[in-house]
Amino acid sequence: MMKEFDYLKPSTLNGAHNLLVKHKREAYIFNGGTDLIVRMREEITNPNVVIDIKGIENLHEISYKNKECLSVGACVKLSEIPKYKDVTEKYAILTEAIHNIGSIQLRNRATMTGNICNASPLADSATPLLVLDAKIVIYGKEGLKRVLVKDFITGVRKTILETGEIVTAIEIPIYEKPIIGLFQKMSRRKMVDLSTVCGTVARINGEIRVALGAVSPTPVRGVKTEAFLRGKVLTDEVIREAGEIIVTDISPISDIRASKEYRLDMAKLIVKRGLVHIREGQLNWGEQSEA
Ligand SMILES: Cc1cc2nc3c(=O)[nH]c(=O)nc-3n(C[C@H](O)[C@H](O)[C@H](O)COP(=O)(O)OP(=O)(O)OC[C@H]3O[C@@H](n4cnc5c(N)ncnc54)[C@H](O)[C@@H]3O)c2cc1C
């Protein structure tokens, strides 16, 4: 049975910060609640105080800031993101990942910030955000600071957030050239299922970037695979080799969803399919020589 708790709904960021500082580890931030409430019902997380941040008006904003980035406020629902201006055109890898999170009902409640703060290794929005070099905006005692997604998630359900800190937005850089890329998700069911393996392969600013989820304690960039691909033309042989190198970037485990061996195979497949997609995209854009 869910433990009794106090529900507090501050209307300012500073008010939320002060409550978090006052109640320390007793308090949890409540955003869409689709992770938190499940964990509370299952008595994995047992807060004495739940701080609902949805009363803080400016956390609901989504906008392009100074032509530099798309800023997605912490309380913007997943379903609102693809509908905003030309987000789907600019960041198809991200909107594809969002469409793959849960169901319509879930996406109408859940947020991208919650998906990242929950710090699950299989968070579907994490791999597109990793390749896009997105930044997490954090409000704390020293005001605002920005941290790359890759430095924000530090372990299974662990982030760098300290007592009193609140994520206010996720900022995604605007890239001049169109991004060619593919988000892929392998799961036991086609819909409303968590990823067995997920990943994003994209060509951004002329370089190929790779990120995978559910194959390491945190979603990860394929650093060695990216280094191998730098400056190379995507021949069949290069794509095959990249599909082998990716296994050195990850450390999957066996669990209820899949074996380690299956995850290794799916990781290879995600990388190879992604690279073939980029090669075809380049041909369409007439850019084959610019791998
Ligand atoms: C049926 C079902 C299906 C699902 N399917 C998927 C799926 O396919 N893919 C997937 O990736 N996930 C899935 N999830 C998990 C979940 O829905 C997502 O992770 C969702 O994006 C979480 O967002 P939220 O706003 O509901 O977070 P919440 O539950 O409100 O919060 C999650 C965690 O982040 C913290 N937090 C939230 N906002 C902030 C903030 N601003 N600053 C600091 N900390 C914060 C909370 O304290 C909590 O610990 C599913 C969940 C359910 C119940």
The ligand as an SDF file (V2000), in Angstrom:
LIG
                    3D

 53 58  0  0  0  0  0  0  0  0999 V2000
    2.8650    2.3560  -18.8610 C   0  0  0  0  0  0  0  0  0  0  0  0
    4.2090    3.0130  -18.9390 C   0  0  0  0  0  0  0  0  0  0  0  0
    4.9140    2.9420  -20.1250 C   0  0  0  0  0  0  0  0  0  0  0  0
    6.1700    3.5660  -20.2370 C   0  0  0  0  0  0  0  0  0  0  0  0
    6.8360    3.4730  -21.4120 N   0  0  0  0  0  0  0  0  0  0  0  0
    8.0530    4.0530  -21.5400 C   0  0  0  0  0  0  0  0  0  0  0  0
    8.7810    3.9300  -22.7660 C   0  0  0  0  0  0  0  0  0  0  0  0
    8.3280    3.3400  -23.7380 O   0  0  0  0  0  0  0  0  0  0  0  0
   10.0010    4.5320  -22.8210 N   0  0  0  0  0  0  0  0  0  0  0  0
   10.5510    5.2170  -21.7730 C   0  0  0  0  0  0  0  0  0  0  0  0
   11.6590    5.7340  -21.9000 O   0  0  0  0  0  0  0  0  0  0  0  0
    9.8640    5.3460  -20.6020 N   0  0  0  0  0  0  0  0  0  0  0  0
    8.6480    4.7780  -20.4610 C   0  0  0  0  0  0  0  0  0  0  0  0
    7.9630    4.8970  -19.2690 N   0  0  0  0  0  0  0  0  0  0  0  0
    8.5700    5.6240  -18.1570 C   0  0  0  0  0  0  0  0  0  0  0  0
    8.0700    7.1070  -17.9730 C   0  0  0  0  0  0  0  0  0  0  0  0
    6.7810    7.2760  -18.4640 O   0  0  0  0  0  0  0  0  0  0  0  0
    9.0080    8.1230  -18.6340 C   0  0  0  0  0  0  0  0  0  0  0  0
   10.3070    7.9900  -18.0910 O   0  0  0  0  0  0  0  0  0  0  0  0
    8.5170    9.5750  -18.4680 C   0  0  0  0  0  0  0  0  0  0  0  0
    9.1020   10.3720  -19.4560 O   0  0  0  0  0  0  0  0  0  0  0  0
    8.7770   10.1730  -17.0980 C   0  0  0  0  0  0  0  0  0  0  0  0
    8.3400   11.5250  -17.0900 O   0  0  0  0  0  0  0  0  0  0  0  0
    7.4230   12.1110  -15.9100 P   0  0  0  0  0  0  0  0  0  0  0  0
    7.2400   13.5600  -16.1930 O   0  0  0  0  0  0  0  0  0  0  0  0
    6.1860   11.3050  -15.7490 O   0  0  0  0  0  0  0  0  0  0  0  0
    8.3980   11.9060  -14.6580 O   0  0  0  0  0  0  0  0  0  0  0  0
    8.0810   11.7740  -13.0940 P   0  0  0  0  0  0  0  0  0  0  0  0
    7.5570   10.4320  -12.7810 O   0  0  0  0  0  0  0  0  0  0  0  0
    7.3110   12.9320  -12.5880 O   0  0  0  0  0  0  0  0  0  0  0  0
    9.5880   11.9020  -12.5450 O   0  0  0  0  0  0  0  0  0  0  0  0
   10.5780   10.9320  -12.8090 C   0  0  0  0  0  0  0  0  0  0  0  0
   11.7880   11.1970  -11.8980 C   0  0  0  0  0  0  0  0  0  0  0  0
   12.4230   12.4100  -12.2800 O   0  0  0  0  0  0  0  0  0  0  0  0
   12.4240   13.3580  -11.2020 C   0  0  0  0  0  0  0  0  0  0  0  0
   12.1290   14.6670  -11.8060 N   0  0  0  0  0  0  0  0  0  0  0  0
   11.0850   14.9690  -12.6440 C   0  0  0  0  0  0  0  0  0  0  0  0
   11.1710   16.2410  -13.0420 N   0  0  0  0  0  0  0  0  0  0  0  0
   12.2760   16.7710  -12.4530 C   0  0  0  0  0  0  0  0  0  0  0  0
   12.8820   18.0710  -12.4840 C   0  0  0  0  0  0  0  0  0  0  0  0
   12.3430   19.0760  -13.1860 N   0  0  0  0  0  0  0  0  0  0  0  0
   14.0300   18.2550  -11.7960 N   0  0  0  0  0  0  0  0  0  0  0  0
   14.5650   17.2290  -11.0680 C   0  0  0  0  0  0  0  0  0  0  0  0
   14.0320   15.9890  -10.9920 N   0  0  0  0  0  0  0  0  0  0  0  0
   12.8920   15.7650  -11.6780 C   0  0  0  0  0  0  0  0  0  0  0  0
   11.3280   12.8700  -10.2380 C   0  0  0  0  0  0  0  0  0  0  0  0
   11.5620   13.2630   -8.9050 O   0  0  0  0  0  0  0  0  0  0  0  0
   11.4140   11.3660  -10.4300 C   0  0  0  0  0  0  0  0  0  0  0  0
   12.4570   10.8400   -9.6500 O   0  0  0  0  0  0  0  0  0  0  0  0
    6.7060    4.2710  -19.1210 C   0  0  0  0  0  0  0  0  0  0  0  0
    5.9730    4.3470  -17.9250 C   0  0  0  0  0  0  0  0  0  0  0  0
    4.7490    3.7320  -17.8230 C   0  0  0  0  0  0  0  0  0  0  0  0
    3.9910    3.8340  -16.5330 C   0  0  0  0  0  0  0  0  0  0  0  0
  1  2  1  0
  2  3  1  0
  2 52  2  0
  3  4  2  0
  4  5  1  0
  4 50  1  0
  5  6  2  0
  6  7  1  0
  6 13  1  0
  7  8  2  0
  7  9  1  0
  9 10  1  0
 10 11  2  0
 10 12  1  0
 12 13  2  0
 13 14  1  0
 14 15  1  0
 14 50  1  0
 15 16  1  0
 16 17  1  0
 16 18  1  0
 18 19  1  0
 18 20  1  0
 20 21  1  0
 20 22  1  0
 22 23  1  0
 23 24  1  0
 24 25  2  0
 24 26  1  0
 24 27  1  0
 27 28  1  0
 28 29  2  0
 28 30  1  0
 28 31  1  0
 31 32  1  0
 32 33  1  0
 33 34  1  0
 33 48  1  0
 34 35  1  0
 35 36  1  0
 35 46  1  0
 36 37  1  0
 36 45  1  0
 37 38  2  0
 38 39  1  0
 39 40  1  0
 39 45  2  0
 40 41  1  0
 40 42  2  0
 42 43  1  0
 43 44  2  0
 44 45  1  0
 46 47  1  0
 46 48  1  0
 48 49  1  0
 50 51  2  0
 51 52  1  0
 52 53  1  0
M  END
$$$$
